[in-house]
């Protein structure tokens, strides 16, 4: 018996729903970081990375995706991971140093800078 794959693009408004859920979760995560004074930003980043890695690796193994990427694109994958990690470390640190609304606004205006 073959299993039918879900095509999320077939669901009307799926992109908007995902964007709204993302904003809610992102804002809540930022607020949690701002309110926890005794946990260092890099601790939060490390725990977050471990949880994400477990979830993503599980999904990738289930869907039989090559977790190292295509051979000719691995350098870009490595750069993306490195730059993303530095970006998140700086963002989580900024949540401690400036108001949450300012840090979030600066983060989401980055493509326009």
N, CA, C and O atoms as CSV, one atom per row, in Angstrom:
chain,resi,resn,atom,element,x,y,z
A,1,UNK,N,N,0.842,-1.169,0.000
A,1,UNK,CA,C,0.000,0.000,0.000
A,1,UNK,C,C,0.892,1.237,0.000
A,1,UNK,O,O,1.691,1.425,0.917
A,2,UNK,N,N,0.761,2.075,-1.014
A,2,UNK,CA,C,1.598,3.268,-1.098
A,2,UNK,C,C,0.951,4.419,-0.342
A,2,UNK,O,O,-0.271,4.565,-0.318
A,3,UNK,N,N,1.786,5.213,0.261
A,3,UNK,CA,C,1.317,6.341,1.043
A,3,UNK,C,C,1.286,7.576,0.149
A,3,UNK,O,O,2.237,7.819,-0.593
A,4,UNK,N,N,0.228,8.346,0.206
A,4,UNK,CA,C,0.098,9.557,-0.583
A,4,UNK,C,C,0.781,10.706,0.134
A,4,UNK,O,O,0.551,10.926,1.324
A,5,UNK,N,N,1.630,11.447,-0.593
A,5,UNK,CA,C,2.322,12.584,0.009
A,5,UNK,C,C,1.417,13.806,0.004
A,5,UNK,O,O,0.645,14.020,-0.931
A,6,UNK,N,N,1.522,14.594,1.045
A,6,UNK,CA,C,0.748,15.817,1.162
A,6,UNK,C,C,1.457,16.934,0.412
A,6,UNK,O,O,2.634,17.201,0.654
A,7,UNK,N,N,0.748,17.583,-0.492
A,7,UNK,CA,C,1.289,18.739,-1.198
A,7,UNK,C,C,0.710,19.980,-0.539
A,7,UNK,O,O,-0.447,20.336,-0.761
A,8,UNK,N,N,1.529,20.631,0.271
A,8,UNK,CA,C,1.054,21.775,1.049
A,8,UNK,C,C,0.624,22.931,0.146
A,8,UNK,O,O,-0.200,23.756,0.542
A,9,UNK,N,N,1.175,22.992,-1.059
A,9,UNK,CA,C,0.799,24.067,-1.981
A,9,UNK,C,C,-0.645,23.947,-2.442
A,9,UNK,O,O,-1.215,24.914,-2.947
A,10,UNK,N,N,-1.243,22.772,-2.275
A,10,UNK,CA,C,-2.630,22.579,-2.689
A,10,UNK,C,C,-3.618,23.142,-1.662
A,10,UNK,O,O,-4.809,23.258,-1.951
A,11,UNK,N,N,-3.142,23.485,-0.492
A,11,UNK,CA,C,-4.009,24.029,0.555
A,11,UNK,C,C,-4.117,25.536,0.357
A,11,UNK,O,O,-3.099,26.228,0.371
A,12,UNK,N,N,-5.333,26.062,0.173
A,12,UNK,CA,C,-5.483,27.512,-0.021
A,12,UNK,C,C,-5.015,28.293,1.207
A,12,UNK,O,O,-5.411,27.989,2.332
A,13,UNK,N,N,-4.179,29.290,0.985
A,13,UNK,CA,C,-3.712,30.147,2.065
A,13,UNK,C,C,-2.669,29.511,2.960
A,13,UNK,O,O,-2.395,30.037,4.038
A,14,UNK,N,N,-2.076,28.400,2.555
A,14,UNK,CA,C,-1.108,27.710,3.409
A,14,UNK,C,C,0.117,28.582,3.696
A,14,UNK,O,O,0.652,28.555,4.805
A,15,UNK,N,N,0.559,29.350,2.705
A,15,UNK,CA,C,1.718,30.215,2.906
A,15,UNK,C,C,1.457,31.292,3.938
A,15,UNK,O,O,2.310,31.574,4.780
A,16,UNK,N,N,0.285,31.892,3.876
A,16,UNK,CA,C,-0.075,32.937,4.849
A,16,UNK,C,C,-0.210,32.349,6.245
A,16,UNK,O,O,0.238,32.952,7.221
A,17,UNK,N,N,-0.822,31.184,6.345
A,17,UNK,CA,C,-0.981,30.527,7.644
A,17,UNK,C,C,0.386,30.202,8.246
A,17,UNK,O,O,0.618,30.430,9.433
A,18,UNK,N,N,1.287,29.669,7.421
A,18,UNK,CA,C,2.637,29.352,7.909
A,18,UNK,C,C,3.377,30.613,8.343
A,18,UNK,O,O,4.084,30.596,9.351
A,19,UNK,N,N,3.223,31.708,7.597
A,19,UNK,CA,C,3.888,32.964,7.956
A,19,UNK,C,C,3.360,33.499,9.285
A,19,UNK,O,O,4.141,33.970,10.112
A,20,UNK,N,N,2.064,33.432,9.498
A,20,UNK,CA,C,1.470,33.912,10.752
A,20,UNK,C,C,1.943,33.068,11.935
A,20,UNK,O,O,2.293,33.607,12.985
A,21,UNK,N,N,1.953,31.751,11.763
A,21,UNK,CA,C,2.434,30.867,12.827
A,21,UNK,C,C,3.902,31.158,13.127
A,21,UNK,O,O,4.310,31.186,14.288
A,22,UNK,N,N,4.693,31.376,12.074
A,22,UNK,CA,C,6.111,31.683,12.243
A,22,UNK,C,C,6.310,32.957,13.049
A,22,UNK,O,O,7.146,32.990,13.952
A,23,UNK,N,N,5.561,33.999,12.739
A,23,UNK,CA,C,5.681,35.270,13.457
A,23,UNK,C,C,5.305,35.108,14.929
A,23,UNK,O,O,5.965,35.658,15.809
A,24,UNK,N,N,4.253,34.360,15.184
A,24,UNK,CA,C,3.824,34.145,16.573
A,24,UNK,C,C,4.909,33.407,17.353
A,24,UNK,O,O,5.261,33.805,18.464
A,25,UNK,N,N,5.438,32.330,16.770
A,25,UNK,CA,C,6.476,31.562,17.461
A,25,UNK,C,C,7.756,32.367,17.620
A,25,UNK,O,O,8.390,32.321,18.674
A,26,UNK,N,N,8.145,33.110,16.577
A,26,UNK,CA,C,9.373,33.909,16.628
A,26,UNK,C,C,9.273,34.980,17.719
A,26,UNK,O,O,10.212,35.180,18.489
A,27,UNK,N,N,8.134,35.657,17.777
A,27,UNK,CA,C,7.933,36.700,18.785
A,27,UNK,C,C,7.927,36.119,20.194
A,27,UNK,O,O,8.506,36.699,21.113
A,28,UNK,N,N,7.282,34.987,20.360
A,28,UNK,CA,C,7.235,34.345,21.672
A,28,UNK,C,C,8.628,33.902,22.105
A,28,UNK,O,O,8.993,34.055,23.271
A,29,UNK,N,N,9.405,33.355,21.176
A,29,UNK,CA,C,10.779,32.940,21.498
A,29,UNK,C,C,11.628,34.144,21.897
A,29,UNK,O,O,12.394,34.073,22.858
A,30,UNK,N,N,11.496,35.243,21.167
A,30,UNK,CA,C,12.234,36.459,21.511
A,30,UNK,C,C,11.859,36.988,22.877
A,30,UNK,O,O,12.719,37.427,23.640
A,31,UNK,N,N,10.563,36.945,23.187
A,31,UNK,CA,C,10.100,37.399,24.499
A,31,UNK,C,C,10.661,36.511,25.611
A,31,UNK,O,O,11.059,37.011,26.663
A,32,UNK,N,N,10.694,35.206,25.382
A,32,UNK,CA,C,11.253,34.287,26.388
A,32,UNK,C,C,12.727,34.584,26.638
A,32,UNK,O,O,13.183,34.537,27.780
A,33,UNK,N,N,13.468,34.886,25.587
A,33,UNK,CA,C,14.890,35.215,25.745
A,33,UNK,C,C,15.043,36.513,26.519
A,33,UNK,O,O,15.900,36.626,27.396
A,34,UNK,N,N,14.213,37.489,26.194
A,34,UNK,CA,C,14.286,38.797,26.862
A,34,UNK,C,C,13.960,38.672,28.352
A,34,UNK,O,O,14.572,39.351,29.177
A,35,UNK,N,N,13.004,37.813,28.700
A,35,UNK,CA,C,12.567,37.687,30.088
A,35,UNK,C,C,13.480,36.813,30.946
A,35,UNK,O,O,13.448,36.913,32.172
A,36,UNK,N,N,14.292,35.960,30.324
A,36,UNK,CA,C,15.172,35.083,31.112
A,36,UNK,C,C,16.527,35.747,31.279
A,36,UNK,O,O,17.388,35.670,30.403
A,37,UNK,N,N,16.700,36.397,32.412
A,37,UNK,CA,C,17.915,37.176,32.669
A,37,UNK,C,C,19.128,36.318,33.004
A,37,UNK,O,O,20.255,36.705,32.698
A,38,UNK,N,N,18.920,35.164,33.623
A,38,UNK,CA,C,20.058,34.390,34.106
A,38,UNK,C,C,20.559,33.338,33.118
A,38,UNK,O,O,21.495,32.605,33.437
A,39,UNK,N,N,19.961,33.243,31.927
A,39,UNK,CA,C,20.411,32.297,30.910
A,39,UNK,C,C,21.118,33.086,29.814
A,39,UNK,O,O,20.549,34.015,29.241
A,40,UNK,N,N,22.362,32.708,29.528
A,40,UNK,CA,C,23.143,33.407,28.508
A,40,UNK,C,C,22.562,33.142,27.122
A,40,UNK,O,O,22.012,32.072,26.862
A,41,UNK,N,N,22.688,34.120,26.246
A,41,UNK,CA,C,22.139,34.013,24.899
A,41,UNK,C,C,22.730,32.837,24.125
A,41,UNK,O,O,22.031,32.201,23.335
A,42,UNK,N,N,24.012,32.543,24.345
A,42,UNK,CA,C,24.633,31.417,23.644
A,42,UNK,C,C,24.151,30.074,24.167
A,42,UNK,O,O,24.160,29.087,23.431
A,43,UNK,N,N,23.731,30.019,25.426
A,43,UNK,CA,C,23.115,28.796,25.946
A,43,UNK,C,C,21.788,28.534,25.240
A,43,UNK,O,O,21.479,27.404,24.864
A,44,UNK,N,N,21.022,29.588,25.071
A,44,UNK,CA,C,19.744,29.465,24.371
A,44,UNK,C,C,19.975,29.013,22.933
A,44,UNK,O,O,19.256,28.154,22.423
A,45,UNK,N,N,20.973,29.592,22.287
A,45,UNK,CA,C,21.293,29.235,20.910
A,45,UNK,C,C,21.716,27.773,20.809
A,45,UNK,O,O,21.305,27.075,19.883
A,46,UNK,N,N,22.522,27.309,21.740
A,46,UNK,CA,C,22.982,25.922,21.720
A,46,UNK,C,C,21.836,24.946,21.917
A,46,UNK,O,O,21.718,23.968,21.177
A,47,UNK,N,N,21.000,25.199,22.896
A,47,UNK,CA,C,19.860,24.314,23.151
A,47,UNK,C,C,18.911,24.324,21.954
A,47,UNK,O,O,18.407,23.276,21.548
A,48,UNK,N,N,18.670,25.498,21.395
A,48,UNK,CA,C,17.818,25.616,20.221
A,48,UNK,C,C,18.391,24.831,19.040
A,48,UNK,O,O,17.647,24.155,18.329
A,49,UNK,N,N,19.702,24.916,18.828
A,49,UNK,CA,C,20.338,24.208,17.719
A,49,UNK,C,C,20.241,22.694,17.894
A,49,UNK,O,O,20.030,21.970,16.921
A,50,UNK,N,N,20.391,22.220,19.115
A,50,UNK,CA,C,20.295,20.783,19.368
A,50,UNK,C,C,18.884,20.283,19.081
A,50,UNK,O,O,18.705,19.259,18.421
A,51,UNK,N,N,17.891,21.002,19.574
A,51,UNK,CA,C,16.505,20.600,19.345
A,51,UNK,C,C,16.176,20.640,17.856
A,51,UNK,O,O,15.554,19.714,17.336
A,52,UNK,N,N,16.585,21.700,17.167
A,52,UNK,CA,C,16.342,21.798,15.729
A,52,UNK,C,C,17.026,20.682,14.971
A,52,UNK,O,O,16.442,20.111,14.049
A,53,UNK,N,N,18.250,20.362,15.341
A,53,UNK,CA,C,18.992,19.300,14.653
A,53,UNK,C,C,18.288,17.959,14.783
A,53,UNK,O,O,18.187,17.214,13.808
A,54,UNK,N,N,17.804,17.648,15.968
A,54,UNK,CA,C,17.098,16.378,16.175
A,54,UNK,C,C,15.833,16.327,15.319
A,54,UNK,O,O,15.557,15.319,14.670
A,55,UNK,N,N,15.071,17.416,15.321
A,55,UNK,CA,C,13.822,17.442,14.555
A,55,UNK,C,C,14.112,17.363,13.062
A,55,UNK,O,O,13.511,16.553,12.357
A,56,UNK,N,N,15.024,18.192,12.575
A,56,UNK,CA,C,15.315,18.215,11.146
A,56,UNK,C,C,15.925,16.902,10.666
A,56,UNK,O,O,15.572,16.408,9.595
A,57,UNK,N,N,16.833,16.337,11.449
A,57,UNK,CA,C,17.453,15.076,11.052
A,57,UNK,C,C,16.416,13.956,10.992
A,57,UNK,O,O,16.461,13.110,10.099
A,58,UNK,N,N,15.484,13.954,11.944
A,58,UNK,CA,C,14.419,12.953,11.930
A,58,UNK,C,C,13.573,13.060,10.667
A,58,UNK,O,O,13.269,12.051,10.030
A,59,UNK,N,N,13.196,14.279,10.311
A,59,UNK,CA,C,12.383,14.486,9.106
A,59,UNK,C,C,13.175,14.109,7.860
A,59,UNK,O,O,12.634,13.485,6.947
A,60,UNK,N,N,14.453,14.481,7.815
A,60,UNK,CA,C,15.274,14.177,6.648
A,60,UNK,C,C,15.479,12.671,6.480
A,60,UNK,O,O,15.450,12.165,5.358
A,61,UNK,N,N,15.682,11.963,7.572
A,61,UNK,CA,C,15.827,10.512,7.488
A,61,UNK,C,C,14.517,9.860,7.057
A,61,UNK,O,O,14.519,8.911,6.273
A,62,UNK,N,N,13.406,10.366,7.566
A,62,UNK,CA,C,12.100,9.827,7.191
A,62,UNK,C,C,11.822,10.031,5.708
A,62,UNK,O,O,11.281,9.148,5.043
A,63,UNK,N,N,12.197,11.209,5.190
A,63,UNK,CA,C,11.949,11.511,3.782
A,63,UNK,C,C,13.109,11.086,2.880
A,63,UNK,O,O,13.069,11.311,1.670
A,64,UNK,N,N,14.135,10.476,3.460
A,64,UNK,CA,C,15.305,9.979,2.717
A,64,UNK,C,C,15.990,11.080,1.923
A,64,UNK,O,O,16.273,10.922,0.736
A,65,UNK,N,N,16.254,12.199,2.595
A,65,UNK,CA,C,16.949,13.336,1.995
A,65,UNK,C,C,18.424,13.259,2.383
A,65,UNK,O,O,18.747,12.929,3.524
A,66,UNK,N,N,19.314,13.557,1.451
A,66,UNK,CA,C,20.750,13.568,1.739
A,66,UNK,C,C,21.055,14.762,2.647
A,66,UNK,O,O,20.957,15.910,2.212
A,67,UNK,N,N,21.421,14.503,3.890
A,67,UNK,CA,C,21.616,15.583,4.869
A,67,UNK,C,C,22.867,16.409,4.619
A,67,UNK,O,O,23.009,17.483,5.204
A,68,UNK,N,N,23.780,15.946,3.771
A,68,UNK,CA,C,24.953,16.749,3.433
A,68,UNK,C,C,24.726,17.606,2.191
A,68,UNK,O,O,25.586,18.414,1.839
A,69,UNK,N,N,23.615,17.447,1.538
A,69,UNK,CA,C,23.331,18.221,0.341
A,69,UNK,C,C,24.048,17.659,-0.870
A,69,UNK,O,O,24.806,16.695,-0.773
A,70,UNK,N,N,23.795,18.279,-2.011
A,70,UNK,CA,C,24.464,17.865,-3.241
A,70,UNK,C,C,25.941,18.202,-3.138
A,70,UNK,O,O,26.320,19.201,-2.527
A,71,UNK,N,N,26.767,17.366,-3.739
A,71,UNK,CA,C,28.220,17.518,-3.606
A,71,UNK,C,C,28.716,18.881,-4.074
A,71,UNK,O,O,29.606,19.461,-3.452
A,72,UNK,N,N,28.149,19.400,-5.170
A,72,UNK,CA,C,28.626,20.683,-5.700
A,72,UNK,C,C,28.031,21.890,-4.962
A,72,UNK,O,O,28.378,23.027,-5.281
A,73,UNK,N,N,27.156,21.670,-3.999
A,73,UNK,CA,C,26.544,22.775,-3.248
A,73,UNK,C,C,26.921,22.769,-1.768
A,73,UNK,O,O,26.376,23.553,-0.991
A,74,UNK,N,N,27.828,21.910,-1.376
A,74,UNK,CA,C,28.168,21.790,0.052
A,74,UNK,C,C,28.851,23.025,0.606
A,74,UNK,O,O,28.655,23.356,1.776
A,75,UNK,N,N,29.637,23.708,-0.189
A,75,UNK,CA,C,30.305,24.925,0.297
A,75,UNK,C,C,29.265,26.001,0.634
A,75,UNK,O,O,29.401,26.724,1.621
A,76,UNK,N,N,28.227,26.093,-0.203
A,76,UNK,CA,C,27.165,27.069,0.068
A,76,UNK,C,C,26.364,26.670,1.307
A,76,UNK,O,O,25.952,27.532,2.083
A,77,UNK,N,N,26.146,25.392,1.492
A,77,UNK,CA,C,25.443,24.905,2.676
A,77,UNK,C,C,26.257,25.209,3.937
A,77,UNK,O,O,25.706,25.646,4.947
A,78,UNK,N,N,27.560,24.977,3.873
A,78,UNK,CA,C,28.444,25.271,5.002
A,78,UNK,C,C,28.445,26.766,5.325
A,78,UNK,O,O,28.346,27.157,6.488
A,79,UNK,N,N,28.557,27.601,4.281
A,79,UNK,CA,C,28.538,29.052,4.494
A,79,UNK,C,C,27.217,29.500,5.086
A,79,UNK,O,O,27.197,30.333,5.993
A,80,UNK,N,N,26.112,28.962,4.588
A,80,UNK,CA,C,24.785,29.330,5.098
A,80,UNK,C,C,24.654,28.969,6.571
A,80,UNK,O,O,24.139,29.754,7.367
A,81,UNK,N,N,25.117,27.789,6.925
A,81,UNK,CA,C,25.050,27.361,8.328
A,81,UNK,C,C,25.924,28.227,9.225
A,81,UNK,O,O,25.510,28.614,10.318
A,82,UNK,N,N,27.124,28.529,8.766
A,82,UNK,CA,C,28.050,29.350,9.558
A,82,UNK,C,C,27.504,30.768,9.731
A,82,UNK,O,O,27.456,31.289,10.846
A,83,UNK,N,N,27.095,31.384,8.630
A,83,UNK,CA,C,26.566,32.747,8.710
A,83,UNK,C,C,25.263,32.800,9.504
A,83,UNK,O,O,25.023,33.761,10.235
A,84,UNK,N,N,24.432,31.788,9.369
A,84,UNK,CA,C,23.188,31.731,10.134
A,84,UNK,C,C,23.432,31.608,11.629
A,84,UNK,O,O,22.720,32.214,12.431
A,85,UNK,N,N,24.436,30.825,12.005
A,85,UNK,CA,C,24.765,30.670,13.417
A,85,UNK,C,C,25.275,31.976,14.014
A,85,UNK,O,O,24.875,32.356,15.114
A,86,UNK,N,N,26.153,32.661,13.295
A,86,UNK,CA,C,26.660,33.953,13.767
A,86,UNK,C,C,25.508,34.964,13.858
A,86,UNK,O,O,25.426,35.741,14.809
A,87,UNK,N,N,24.625,34.941,12.860
A,87,UNK,CA,C,23.475,35.844,12.851
A,87,UNK,C,C,22.578,35.614,14.067
A,87,UNK,O,O,22.170,36.572,14.725
A,88,UNK,N,N,22.273,34.365,14.366
A,88,UNK,CA,C,21.400,34.070,15.503
A,88,UNK,C,C,22.074,34.419,16.833
A,88,UNK,O,O,21.416,34.900,17.755
A,89,UNK,N,N,23.384,34.177,16.932
A,89,UNK,CA,C,24.101,34.530,18.165
A,89,UNK,C,C,24.045,36.035,18.397
A,89,UNK,O,O,23.828,36.491,19.520
A,90,UNK,N,N,24.240,36.797,17.337
A,90,UNK,CA,C,24.169,38.257,17.457
A,90,UNK,C,C,22.754,38.716,17.774
A,90,UNK,O,O,22.564,39.636,18.569
A,91,UNK,N,N,21.760,38.083,17.160
A,91,UNK,CA,C,20.367,38.457,17.424
A,91,UNK,C,C,19.990,38.182,18.871
A,91,UNK,O,O,19.405,39.038,19.533
A,92,UNK,N,N,20.324,36.984,19.372
A,92,UNK,CA,C,19.982,36.650,20.750
A,92,UNK,C,C,20.710,37.561,21.737
A,92,UNK,O,O,20.159,37.908,22.782
A,93,UNK,N,N,21.934,37.945,21.413
A,93,UNK,CA,C,22.661,38.887,22.267
A,93,UNK,C,C,22.010,40.261,22.214
A,93,UNK,O,O,21.928,40.949,23.232
A,94,UNK,N,N,21.546,40.665,21.034
A,94,UNK,CA,C,20.890,41.975,20.913
A,94,UNK,C,C,19.595,42.035,21.716
A,94,UNK,O,O,19.214,43.103,22.193
A,95,UNK,N,N,18.913,40.897,21.871
A,95,UNK,CA,C,17.697,40.875,22.701
A,95,UNK,C,C,18.006,41.284,24.136
A,95,UNK,O,O,17.151,41.840,24.826
A,96,UNK,N,N,19.229,41.008,24.585
A,96,UNK,CA,C,19.628,41.381,25.946
A,96,UNK,C,C,20.027,42.845,26.062
A,96,UNK,O,O,19.887,43.453,27.123
A,97,UNK,N,N,20.529,43.411,24.954
A,97,UNK,CA,C,21.147,44.735,25.019
A,97,UNK,C,C,20.226,45.883,24.625
A,97,UNK,O,O,20.389,47.000,25.117
A,98,UNK,N,N,19.269,45.628,23.751
A,98,UNK,CA,C,18.353,46.681,23.290
A,98,UNK,C,C,16.918,46.189,23.424
A,98,UNK,O,O,16.694,44.993,23.611
A,99,UNK,N,N,15.941,47.090,23.332
A,99,UNK,CA,C,14.542,46.667,23.430
A,99,UNK,C,C,14.196,45.609,22.376
A,99,UNK,O,O,14.706,45.631,21.256
A,100,UNK,N,N,13.317,44.686,22.768
A,100,UNK,CA,C,12.923,43.579,21.914
A,100,UNK,C,C,12.355,44.054,20.576
A,100,UNK,O,O,12.656,43.481,19.529
A,101,UNK,N,N,11.539,45.096,20.616
A,101,UNK,CA,C,10.930,45.599,19.377
A,101,UNK,C,C,11.986,46.149,18.421
A,101,UNK,O,O,11.882,45.955,17.210
A,102,UNK,N,N,12.996,46.831,18.950
A,102,UNK,CA,C,14.064,47.366,18.101
A,102,UNK,C,C,14.885,46.243,17.466
A,102,UNK,O,O,15.188,46.287,16.274
A,103,UNK,N,N,15.242,45.240,18.268
A,103,UNK,CA,C,16.040,44.122,17.747
A,103,UNK,C,C,15.281,43.356,16.665
A,103,UNK,O,O,15.861,42.982,15.646
A,104,UNK,N,N,14.003,43.127,16.881
A,104,UNK,CA,C,13.196,42.406,15.896
A,104,UNK,C,C,13.023,43.222,14.624
A,104,UNK,O,O,13.097,42.676,13.523
A,105,UNK,N,N,12.797,44.505,14.760
A,105,UNK,CA,C,12.638,45.369,13.585
A,105,UNK,C,C,13.926,45.406,12.766
A,105,UNK,O,O,13.884,45.304,11.540
A,106,UNK,N,N,15.055,45.549,13.427
A,106,UNK,CA,C,16.330,45.565,12.717
A,106,UNK,C,C,16.556,44.229,12.013
A,106,UNK,O,O,17.022,44.197,10.875
A,107,UNK,N,N,16.231,43.138,12.683
A,107,UNK,CA,C,16.419,41.797,12.107
A,107,UNK,C,C,15.615,41.629,10.821
A,107,UNK,O,O,16.126,41.100,9.834
A,108,UNK,N,N,14.370,42.073,10.827
A,108,UNK,CA,C,13.514,41.844,9.667
A,108,UNK,C,C,13.654,42.915,8.593
A,108,UNK,O,O,13.066,42.785,7.520
A,109,UNK,N,N,14.416,43.968,8.858
A,109,UNK,CA,C,14.699,44.934,7.803
A,109,UNK,C,C,16.030,44.640,7.118
A,109,UNK,O,O,16.438,45.372,6.216
A,110,UNK,N,N,16.705,43.584,7.538
A,110,UNK,CA,C,18.019,43.234,6.992
A,110,UNK,C,C,18.043,43.100,5.478
A,110,UNK,O,O,19.016,43.544,4.869
A,111,UNK,N,N,17.030,42.513,4.819
A,111,UNK,CA,C,17.090,42.420,3.353
A,111,UNK,C,C,17.075,43.784,2.658
A,111,UNK,O,O,17.489,43.894,1.504
A,112,UNK,N,N,16.611,44.800,3.338
A,112,UNK,CA,C,16.503,46.120,2.732
A,112,UNK,C,C,17.720,46.988,3.014
A,112,UNK,O,O,17.808,48.101,2.496
A,113,UNK,N,N,18.645,46.516,3.808
A,113,UNK,CA,C,19.824,47.305,4.174
A,113,UNK,C,C,20.886,47.189,3.099
A,113,UNK,O,O,21.957,47.782,3.222
